[in-house]
């Protein structure tokens, strides 16, 4: 593998601006209650958090779209929110970020997915409360979602499916996404969840983390050799073109089947994080960067190197965050 030079990285990133990434999946709100812990409750052996402030950030598929915008690309989002205050807040935040929300359906019978994290000293999570449902949309709303997906896909240079098992990514929806991808010759990247594994068959790139890949292939993934075999098993099982396994502190494992060679190119990309504060949302940053890189004409290996650097920047910060195009280019200079 040839290292991506700063000049080449800049050339690719400068092509991001006119590109449109369609993001389909489970949008959510990441809500943080932040305080400090000075004592243990006399009522139970639990910490007492003295409230300081609260923060709201876009999460899930919305965080993928937010990362695309921060990197300079255009994006439209297809998903659903509830008819509630968190949903209105999320839509407002997305519009403020210049993200196209016309593909988002408002479903009156379900809550907006919200993860409430109570965070204390040194960004340590004390507890998390999830407000959510994993039920699929009702028939009328599911039809509306498919119609909006069809319209948004006409303008997309690349498609990302961000599945968090909250009821939006269904077999029917994935069938339509795959049909559009194949008909238009537009790459389809899928950030998977194992219960839906068969839905993604035929996608361009699958991006499981090492835990998901281990479960899907029924094998441990501790070494490069084990990651290699898991990637091969997944590719064979799903008929997807390529596989990118995210391995946390061990970096990325890439099986690149994008060429017509008899054997795919396989390589390990060591993690580049200088320090790790929080891994929340790192996968969203990776797939957003991969999507823009591929749409901009990068090879899969080049896009993976861009994504690896972006992830290194993201995990050094607290919570789901975005990485700017300038930060990404400068990371290659520093590296």
C-alpha positions as CSV (number, residue, x, y, z in Angstrom):
1,X,0.0,0.0,0.0
2,X,1.3,3.4,-1.0
3,X,0.8,6.2,1.6
4,X,-1.6,8.9,0.6
5,X,0.5,12.1,0.2
6,X,-0.7,15.5,1.5
7,X,-0.9,16.8,-2.1
8,X,-3.0,13.9,-3.2
9,X,-5.2,14.1,-0.1
10,X,-5.8,17.8,-0.8
11,X,-6.7,17.1,-4.4
12,X,-9.3,14.6,-3.4
13,X,-10.8,16.7,-0.6
14,X,-11.0,19.8,-2.9
15,X,-13.4,17.8,-5.1
16,X,-15.9,17.2,-2.2
17,X,-17.9,20.4,-2.5
18,X,-20.2,19.6,-5.5
19,X,-20.8,16.0,-4.5
20,X,-24.1,14.8,-3.0
21,X,-24.2,11.9,-0.5
22,X,-27.7,10.4,0.1
23,X,-27.8,9.1,3.7
24,X,-30.6,6.7,4.6
25,X,-31.2,5.3,8.0
26,X,-31.9,5.9,11.7
27,X,-31.6,9.5,12.7
28,X,-31.3,10.3,16.4
29,X,-30.6,13.0,19.0
30,X,-27.6,12.6,21.3
31,X,-28.5,14.4,24.5
32,X,-25.8,15.0,27.2
33,X,-26.4,16.0,30.8
34,X,-23.0,17.1,32.1
35,X,-21.9,17.6,35.7
36,X,-19.4,16.6,38.3
37,X,-19.4,13.9,40.9
38,X,-18.2,14.8,44.4
39,X,-20.0,12.2,46.6
40,X,-22.0,9.0,46.6
41,X,-25.7,9.0,47.3
42,X,-26.8,8.1,50.9
43,X,-29.8,6.4,49.4
44,X,-28.0,3.9,47.2
45,X,-24.4,3.1,46.1
46,X,-24.6,5.5,43.1
47,X,-22.8,8.7,42.3
48,X,-24.6,12.0,42.7
49,X,-24.1,14.2,39.7
50,X,-24.1,18.0,40.3
51,X,-25.6,19.3,37.1
52,X,-23.6,21.9,35.1
53,X,-25.0,22.0,31.6
54,X,-26.6,20.0,28.8
55,X,-25.8,19.6,25.1
56,X,-27.6,18.3,22.1
57,X,-25.9,16.8,19.1
58,X,-27.2,15.0,16.0
59,X,-26.6,11.3,16.0
60,X,-26.9,8.1,14.0
61,X,-27.6,8.6,10.3
62,X,-27.9,12.4,11.0
63,X,-24.3,12.4,12.3
64,X,-23.2,10.8,9.0
65,X,-24.9,13.6,7.1
66,X,-23.4,16.2,9.5
67,X,-19.9,14.8,8.8
68,X,-20.5,15.0,5.1
69,X,-21.5,18.7,5.4
70,X,-18.5,19.5,7.6
71,X,-16.2,18.0,5.0
72,X,-17.6,20.3,2.4
73,X,-20.0,17.9,0.6
74,X,-23.7,18.2,0.0
75,X,-26.1,15.8,1.6
76,X,-29.8,14.7,1.8
77,X,-31.2,12.6,4.6
78,X,-33.9,10.0,4.5
79,X,-35.3,8.7,7.8
80,X,-38.0,9.4,10.4
81,X,-38.6,11.4,13.5
82,X,-41.5,11.5,16.0
83,X,-44.0,14.4,16.3
84,X,-42.3,15.6,19.4
85,X,-39.9,18.3,20.7
86,X,-36.7,16.3,20.2
87,X,-37.8,15.7,16.6
88,X,-38.3,19.4,16.0
89,X,-35.0,20.2,17.6
90,X,-33.3,17.6,15.4
91,X,-34.9,19.0,12.2
92,X,-33.9,22.5,13.2
93,X,-30.3,21.5,13.8
94,X,-30.1,19.7,10.5
95,X,-31.5,22.6,8.6
96,X,-29.1,25.0,10.3
97,X,-26.3,22.7,9.0
98,X,-27.7,23.0,5.5
99,X,-28.7,19.4,5.4
100,X,-31.7,18.6,3.1
101,X,-34.4,17.2,5.4
102,X,-37.2,16.8,2.8
103,X,-36.6,13.0,3.0
104,X,-37.5,12.8,6.7
105,X,-40.9,11.5,7.5
106,X,-42.7,12.6,10.7
107,X,-44.3,9.6,12.4
108,X,-46.9,10.5,15.1
109,X,-46.9,7.1,16.7
110,X,-43.2,6.8,17.6
111,X,-40.7,8.9,19.6
112,X,-37.7,10.5,18.1
113,X,-34.8,8.3,19.0
114,X,-32.9,10.0,21.7
115,X,-29.9,8.8,23.8
116,X,-29.6,10.7,27.0
117,X,-26.1,10.3,28.5
118,X,-25.3,11.5,32.0
119,X,-21.6,12.5,31.9
120,X,-19.4,13.4,34.9
121,X,-15.7,14.1,35.5
122,X,-13.3,13.6,32.6
123,X,-16.2,12.8,30.2
124,X,-17.0,9.6,32.1
125,X,-20.5,8.3,31.4
126,X,-22.4,7.5,34.6
127,X,-25.6,6.3,32.9
128,X,-27.5,6.3,29.6
129,X,-31.3,6.4,29.0
130,X,-32.6,5.5,25.6
131,X,-35.9,6.9,24.3
132,X,-36.7,4.8,21.2
133,X,-38.7,2.1,19.4
134,X,-37.4,-0.6,17.0
135,X,-40.8,-1.0,15.4
136,X,-41.0,-0.6,11.6
137,X,-43.0,2.4,10.2
138,X,-46.7,2.0,9.6
139,X,-47.7,1.3,6.0
140,X,-48.6,4.8,5.0
141,X,-45.4,6.3,6.5
142,X,-43.3,3.5,5.0
143,X,-44.7,4.3,1.6
144,X,-44.0,8.0,2.1
145,X,-40.4,7.2,3.1
146,X,-39.9,5.1,-0.1
147,X,-41.3,7.9,-2.3
148,X,-38.9,10.4,-0.7
149,X,-36.0,8.0,-1.1
150,X,-36.8,7.6,-4.8
151,X,-36.7,11.4,-5.3
152,X,-33.6,12.0,-3.3
153,X,-31.7,9.1,-5.0
154,X,-32.0,10.9,-8.4
155,X,-29.5,13.5,-7.3
156,X,-27.1,11.3,-5.4
157,X,-23.5,10.7,-6.4
158,X,-23.2,8.0,-3.7
159,X,-25.5,6.4,-1.1
160,X,-24.9,5.5,2.5
161,X,-27.1,3.3,4.6
162,X,-26.7,3.9,8.4
163,X,-28.5,1.1,10.2
164,X,-29.0,1.4,14.0
165,X,-31.9,-1.1,14.3
166,X,-34.5,1.6,15.1
167,X,-37.0,0.4,12.5
168,X,-36.2,2.5,9.4
169,X,-33.9,0.1,7.5
170,X,-36.2,-2.7,6.4
171,X,-35.9,-5.5,3.8
172,X,-38.2,-3.5,1.5
173,X,-36.3,-0.3,1.9
174,X,-33.0,-2.0,1.3
175,X,-34.3,-3.7,-1.8
176,X,-35.2,-0.2,-3.2
177,X,-31.9,1.3,-2.2
178,X,-30.0,-1.6,-3.9
179,X,-32.2,-1.3,-7.0
180,X,-31.5,2.4,-7.4
181,X,-27.8,1.9,-6.7
182,X,-27.5,-0.8,-9.4
183,X,-29.8,1.0,-11.9
184,X,-27.8,4.3,-11.7
185,X,-24.4,2.8,-11.2
186,X,-24.1,4.7,-7.9
187,X,-21.9,3.1,-5.1
188,X,-23.8,1.9,-2.0
189,X,-22.0,1.9,1.4
190,X,-23.7,0.1,4.3
191,X,-22.9,0.5,8.0
192,X,-24.5,-2.7,9.1
193,X,-26.2,-4.3,12.1
194,X,-26.0,-8.1,12.3
195,X,-29.8,-8.9,12.5
196,X,-30.2,-7.3,9.1
197,X,-27.0,-8.7,7.5
198,X,-28.8,-10.4,4.6
199,X,-30.4,-7.0,3.6
200,X,-27.1,-5.6,2.5
201,X,-26.2,-8.4,0.0
202,X,-24.8,-6.9,-3.2
203,X,-23.7,-3.5,-1.7
204,X,-20.5,-1.9,-2.9
205,X,-18.9,-1.6,0.6
206,X,-19.8,-3.1,4.0
207,X,-18.3,-1.3,7.0
208,X,-18.8,-3.5,10.1
209,X,-16.8,-3.0,13.3
210,X,-14.8,-5.9,14.5
211,X,-17.4,-7.1,17.0
212,X,-20.1,-7.2,14.3
213,X,-17.7,-8.9,11.9
214,X,-16.9,-11.5,14.5
215,X,-20.5,-12.3,15.2
216,X,-21.4,-12.4,11.5
217,X,-18.6,-14.8,10.7
218,X,-18.6,-16.8,13.9
219,X,-14.8,-16.2,14.5
220,X,-12.6,-14.2,16.8
221,X,-10.9,-11.2,15.3
222,X,-7.7,-10.4,17.2
223,X,-5.0,-10.5,14.5
224,X,-4.6,-9.2,10.9
225,X,-4.9,-12.8,9.7
226,X,-8.2,-13.3,11.5
227,X,-9.5,-9.9,10.2
228,X,-8.5,-11.0,6.7
229,X,-10.4,-14.2,6.9
230,X,-13.5,-12.4,8.3
231,X,-13.4,-10.0,5.5
232,X,-13.3,-12.8,3.0
233,X,-16.1,-14.7,4.7
234,X,-18.3,-11.6,4.6
235,X,-17.6,-10.8,1.0
236,X,-18.4,-14.4,0.0
237,X,-21.5,-14.6,2.2
238,X,-23.1,-11.3,1.0
239,X,-21.7,-10.9,-2.5
240,X,-20.6,-7.4,-1.7
241,X,-17.7,-5.9,-3.6
242,X,-15.5,-4.8,-0.7
243,X,-15.3,-4.9,3.1
244,X,-13.9,-2.4,5.6
245,X,-13.6,-3.7,9.2
246,X,-13.1,-1.0,11.8
247,X,-11.0,-2.4,14.6
248,X,-10.8,0.4,17.2
249,X,-7.2,1.0,18.5
250,X,-6.0,-1.6,15.9
251,X,-7.1,0.6,13.0
252,X,-8.9,-0.6,9.9
253,X,-8.8,-3.8,7.8
254,X,-9.6,-3.3,4.1
255,X,-10.6,-5.9,1.6
256,X,-10.7,-4.0,-1.7
257,X,-12.5,-5.9,-4.4
258,X,-13.1,-2.8,-6.6
259,X,-10.8,-3.9,-9.4
260,X,-11.5,-6.8,-11.7
261,X,-8.4,-8.7,-10.5
262,X,-8.8,-12.4,-9.7
263,X,-7.8,-11.7,-6.0
264,X,-8.9,-8.6,-4.0
265,X,-6.3,-6.3,-2.5
266,X,-6.1,-6.7,1.3
267,X,-4.4,-4.4,3.7
268,X,-4.2,-3.2,7.4
269,X,-4.3,0.5,8.2
270,X,-2.9,1.2,11.7
271,X,-4.9,3.6,13.9
272,X,-3.6,7.1,13.7
273,X,-5.3,8.6,16.8
274,X,-2.9,10.5,19.0
275,X,-5.2,10.2,22.0
276,X,-8.7,8.7,22.5
277,X,-11.3,10.7,24.4
278,X,-14.5,9.1,23.1
279,X,-15.2,6.7,20.3
280,X,-18.9,7.6,20.0
281,X,-19.8,8.3,16.4
282,X,-16.4,7.4,15.0
283,X,-18.0,4.9,12.6
284,X,-20.2,7.7,11.3
285,X,-17.1,9.8,10.5
286,X,-15.5,6.9,8.8
287,X,-18.3,6.1,6.4
288,X,-19.0,9.8,5.6
289,X,-15.4,10.2,4.6
290,X,-15.3,7.0,2.7
291,X,-18.4,8.1,0.7
292,X,-17.0,11.5,-0.2
293,X,-13.6,10.1,-1.0
294,X,-15.0,7.4,-3.4
295,X,-17.4,9.9,-5.0
296,X,-14.5,12.3,-5.5
297,X,-12.6,9.7,-7.5
298,X,-10.3,8.3,-4.8
299,X,-9.4,4.6,-4.9
300,X,-10.9,2.5,-2.1
301,X,-7.5,2.4,-0.4
302,X,-7.1,6.2,-0.7
303,X,-10.6,6.7,0.7
304,X,-9.8,4.3,3.6
305,X,-6.7,6.3,4.4
306,X,-8.7,9.5,4.4
307,X,-11.3,7.9,6.7
308,X,-8.6,6.6,9.0
309,X,-7.2,10.1,9.5
310,X,-10.7,11.5,10.0
311,X,-11.4,8.9,12.7
312,X,-8.2,9.7,14.5
313,X,-9.3,13.3,14.8
314,X,-12.9,12.4,15.8
315,X,-12.0,10.1,18.7
316,X,-9.8,12.7,20.3
317,X,-13.0,14.7,21.1
318,X,-16.0,14.1,23.2
319,X,-19.2,12.8,21.8
320,X,-20.3,12.6,18.1
321,X,-18.3,15.3,16.3
322,X,-17.5,16.4,12.8
323,X,-14.1,16.9,11.1
324,X,-13.6,19.7,8.6
325,X,-12.0,19.4,5.2
326,X,-9.1,21.7,6.3
327,X,-8.5,19.6,9.5
328,X,-8.4,16.4,7.4
329,X,-5.8,17.8,4.9
330,X,-3.7,19.2,7.7
331,X,-3.7,15.8,9.4
332,X,-1.8,14.3,6.5
333,X,0.7,17.1,6.6
334,X,1.2,16.5,10.4
335,X,1.3,12.7,9.9
